[in-house]
């Protein structure tokens, strides 16, 4: 199943969003979701809302909007 940005319609691959001129070792993922419900040791239920957003729309549209609403967007480095 291909990814499709719910904002601009850009298409990605099931493994993530492509990087032009990439070597194949890049990570280019976005995750926007909200999960609510009940979780017990023996099981749970609820609802999950998810939006597919390409990296360009995330950086150029979603982050500025969040900041304009007063959100403190945190940036962190990662490695493994």
Secondary structure, 3 states (H helix, E strand, C coil): CCCECCCCCCECECCECCCCCCCCCCCCCCCEEEEEEEEECCEEEEEEEEECCCHHHHHHHHHHHHHHCCCCCCCCCCCC
